[in-house]
């Protein structure tokens, strides 16, 4: 299909497209999965496909296929769909060939060359890590390595080709004696170097220390969110409001707030497609606009929304390189790149007299993405007393509002972690409502 | 090669081909028309206690796929030998009772679909609504299955449906109303009052603007059919999936035959119903059948694949709940899951709750099956005072322990209603439906402000 992709633009123009874009992607991943402490399966997945955007009279049609023999038909359907639509006065043009940055550390040929036996070895390390902590068992987990090749071509001269790799591992563990408690840990990286044994060990330690939890009174208190918990809440209850498409359509809580002080004055947030070895790093976004670093929040003040080329064209501004696609089967839409939370770092727990530390949350996706309201169940939560973690908490609900939360940030730890593309330390928020 | 194939006890192939299309109308304007064609296969091979799995797309060479999956299984078993997997024996499926379709969505011109969406949009835009989104989707898939036990079968399914959301705003507060329906032919748009649903979505958004956020706490609650259905699916259904039971990640492990719920509660999973989770045979070629997970409060059966049924034995249930998204590796999944009708009337349950909250609709939720705890956000609620519905409230959630809630059920209505949705597990989405009659619960933790 790769060779065909290069011919596809011609086919689209012959079929009547005024502009056209071909997005080709191929993936090959291998995973080794375990249930309890036994390796259960090895999976090899090969996928490739092409998504076509065809523009006729300022209207866009989209179609996709994973079969080479259907490609011509797919292109014709994209053109025919564009013809069904009325002219879109907001359509400007597909991106033009730009000046592209270089991005380091997103391809590791050792991952590409990895044999099944090595994958089995890493999966075993996850399992063995959990065994270093007696009294716990893994329930499930996996090691995965993946390679991807992406090609973006359009009739305005964009021609971007890029290869990337990633490895990841996760493990869920449960305690086997007495009070049941669970925990998980995971990590993902563009290159080799993850300590899988440490991931397994940490998950087990966390499950074990979370047992025999106490109940606490409903109260307003300091909550320290681990990067896992913080990223879940912000991605569900804050990030959607930065999407220019939501702003333009009245579905954002940040409409008309550019230049306003929204958050704690020491908080800055960046969206950055260029982070070295970043999970969301690449030369361009998913429609060929050069990647860049965008200051979203500067010292508490809202500086920019996030744009793809369509939403930027609508406002007469420039794309921030935030076009994203889940796969070749969907047209691009605004999405986050590496999302960096920046706040002065201290020894956070030691600096906290009293409060609650929360490792992970469940239910963040149920948040109201417009109002920012959320209500989540905290997992692996602990009380903080006199600058140290004290007792595990059995069950804890935390409700609040993401915009208020950003105002009430009072500290950050030194434990910066890449949770996929979300890069953040632990964050302390004052005055959070918790119900035990 | 021969050495490898001699050690392969079982293999199977699922080939899927089809297409899907969607039309999205955003604020009355067509935002997207798209169509996707796909063809691919998922191939499994079993060697001793290890599975090998290969997924391929586009032009398929199934013989080569079987060989690749077999090599993976063989290498896994050689590197880490383990207890042999015994698959429960099953009869070849009889494919029958497929949903009959009156109007094939492919025969309806795109212009007519766009027109329908525009009508839906204008009805959702009740006064005060400032933003709307309407989505139409259809998909047609042919699934062909064969395995090393000479089973060969296939079926074709068409799905179509729509979703509408309306957002209203006032003084910086945003609230949304959402409705959706799915079915098996274009006639779903005639059988269901889609315009009425659109208006309901708009009205819900407006109504919620004026709602208060109540104080949370422990109280008696009444759940509507949708939220009670989400509880049946998320909290009970997932914990009954035998793969989680075997992993030690289910609160229902080793409890078959035990009274785990109020005798008023019967929970069923039934893939033969023509609801959104329908299938004639599962991803292992096993004919679908109805399972009573809980019968009158007693845990009766888990949901099984052939592997989990082989491990746990037939007294814990039979296979037929193995499902996969596209050509992914099958996992144990639910289909159409519901709490069966009881005989309480709505007013009686309201009276029994007396002072508490009526929780309505769902904005999703999550569950920890190992510890048996859950959290769901309701779309809205009403305070119940003196056995009567009073003030409308929003941003309310329900959380607690699955087994405690099951035991605290004090009333089950006779107004079962199913809701279509998509369920995520192991990174795969599957079409499902869940439902319940109204449910009265004597004690639950409600989250609020």
Contacts between the chains, C-beta under 8 A, distances in Angstrom:
chain1	res1	chain2	res2	distance
A	1	B	58	6.9
A	32	B	76	7.5
A	35	B	243	7.4
A	35	B	246	6.9
A	35	B	247	5.4
A	36	B	246	7.7
A	36	B	247	6.1
A	36	B	248	6.7
A	38	B	49	7.2
A	38	B	80	7.3
A	38	B	82	4.8
A	38	B	83	7.7
A	39	B	50	6.9
A	39	B	76	6.1
A	39	B	79	7.8
A	39	B	80	4.7
A	39	B	82	7.3
A	40	B	49	7.9
A	40	B	50	7.0
A	40	B	51	6.3
A	41	B	50	6.7
A	41	B	51	3.6
A	41	B	52	7.0
A	41	B	53	5.8
A	41	B	73	8.0
A	41	B	76	7.1
A	41	B	329	6.9
A	42	B	50	7.3
A	42	B	51	7.4
A	42	B	52	5.5
A	42	B	53	7.0
A	42	B	72	4.2
A	42	B	73	7.2
A	42	B	75	7.1
A	42	B	76	4.9
A	43	B	52	7.9
A	43	B	53	4.2
A	43	B	54	7.5
A	43	B	55	7.4
A	43	B	72	7.6
A	43	B	329	6.0
A	44	B	52	8.0
A	44	B	53	7.1
A	44	B	54	4.9
A	44	B	55	7.4
A	44	B	68	6.5
A	44	B	69	7.8
A	44	B	72	6.2
A	45	B	54	7.5
A	45	B	55	4.3
A	46	B	54	7.7
A	46	B	55	6.7
A	46	B	56	5.3
A	46	B	57	6.7
A	47	B	40	7.7
A	47	B	55	7.1
A	47	B	57	5.0
A	48	B	57	6.3
A	48	B	58	6.8
A	49	B	38	7.8
A	49	B	57	6.8
A	49	B	58	7.8
A	60	B	32	7.7
A	61	B	33	6.1
A	61	B	34	7.8
A	62	B	32	6.5
A	62	B	33	7.0
A	62	B	34	4.1
A	62	B	35	7.6
A	63	B	34	6.4
A	63	B	35	4.5
A	63	B	36	7.0
A	63	B	37	7.6
A	64	B	34	7.4
A	64	B	35	7.6
A	64	B	36	4.7
A	64	B	37	7.2
A	65	B	36	7.2
A	65	B	37	4.2
A	65	B	38	7.2
A	66	B	37	7.4
A	66	B	38	5.4
A	66	B	39	6.6
A	66	B	40	6.7
A	66	B	57	4.3
A	66	B	58	5.0
A	67	B	37	6.4
A	67	B	38	7.6
A	67	B	39	5.1
A	67	B	57	7.8
A	67	B	58	4.9
A	67	B	59	6.9
A	68	B	58	6.3
A	68	B	59	6.8
A	69	B	59	7.6
A	70	B	37	4.9
A	73	B	37	7.8
A	74	B	35	7.7
A	74	B	37	6.1
A	77	B	35	5.3
A	78	B	35	7.9
A	81	B	33	4.3
A	81	B	34	7.3
A	81	B	35	7.0
A	81	B	110	7.6
A	84	B	33	6.4
A	84	B	110	5.4
A	84	B	111	6.8
A	84	B	114	7.3
A	85	B	30	5.1
A	85	B	33	6.6
A	86	B	30	7.4
A	88	B	29	7.6
A	116	B	72	6.7
A	116	B	75	5.3
A	116	B	76	7.8
A	117	B	75	7.3
A	117	B	79	6.5
A	120	B	75	7.8
A	120	B	76	6.9
A	120	B	79	5.0
A	120	B	80	6.7
A	124	B	80	7.3
A	137	B	248	6.3
A	139	B	244	8.0
A	139	B	247	4.2
A	139	B	248	5.7
A	139	B	249	4.3
A	139	B	370	6.8
A	140	B	247	5.5
A	140	B	249	7.3
A	172	B	249	7.0
A	174	B	248	5.7
A	174	B	249	6.3
A	174	B	370	5.2
A	176	B	248	7.6
A	180	B	370	6.4
A	180	B	371	5.5
A	181	B	371	6.8
A	182	B	249	7.5
A	182	B	368	6.3
A	182	B	370	4.8
A	182	B	371	6.0
A	218	B	216	7.5
A	218	B	217	7.7
A	249	B	26	6.4
A	249	B	27	5.9
A	249	B	131	5.5
A	250	B	130	5.1
A	250	B	131	4.3
A	250	B	167	6.8
A	250	B	169	6.8
A	251	B	131	5.6
A	251	B	167	5.8
A	251	B	174	7.4
A	253	B	172	7.6
A	253	B	174	6.6
A	329	B	36	4.6
A	329	B	38	7.7
A	330	B	34	7.2
A	331	B	32	6.2
A	331	B	34	6.5
A	362	B	366	3.9
A	362	B	367	7.8
A	362	B	368	6.8
A	362	B	375	6.1
A	363	B	364	7.6
A	363	B	365	5.8
A	363	B	366	4.8
A	363	B	375	4.5
A	363	B	376	7.7
A	363	B	377	6.8
A	363	B	397	7.6
A	365	B	364	6.1
A	365	B	366	7.9
A	366	B	363	4.7
A	366	B	364	4.5
A	366	B	365	6.0
A	366	B	366	7.9
A	366	B	376	7.6
A	366	B	377	4.0
A	366	B	397	7.6
A	368	B	174	7.2
A	368	B	175	7.8
A	368	B	176	7.5
A	368	B	363	7.9
A	368	B	395	7.3
A	370	B	167	6.6
A	370	B	174	3.7
A	370	B	176	7.0
A	371	B	173	6.2
A	371	B	174	4.9
A	371	B	175	7.4
A	373	B	395	5.2
A	375	B	375	7.7
A	375	B	377	6.1
A	375	B	395	6.7
A	375	B	397	4.6
A	375	B	447	4.8
A	376	B	375	7.1
A	377	B	366	7.3
A	377	B	373	7.1
A	377	B	375	4.0
A	377	B	399	5.8
A	379	B	368	7.3
A	395	B	373	6.4
A	395	B	399	7.6
A	397	B	216	7.3
A	397	B	375	7.1
A	397	B	397	7.3
A	397	B	399	5.9
A	397	B	445	7.3
A	397	B	447	4.7
A	399	B	216	7.5
A	399	B	395	7.5
A	399	B	397	7.7
A	399	B	447	5.7
A	399	B	448	7.2
A	399	B	449	6.9
A	433	B	449	7.0
A	435	B	216	5.4
A	435	B	217	7.7
A	435	B	445	7.4
A	435	B	447	6.3
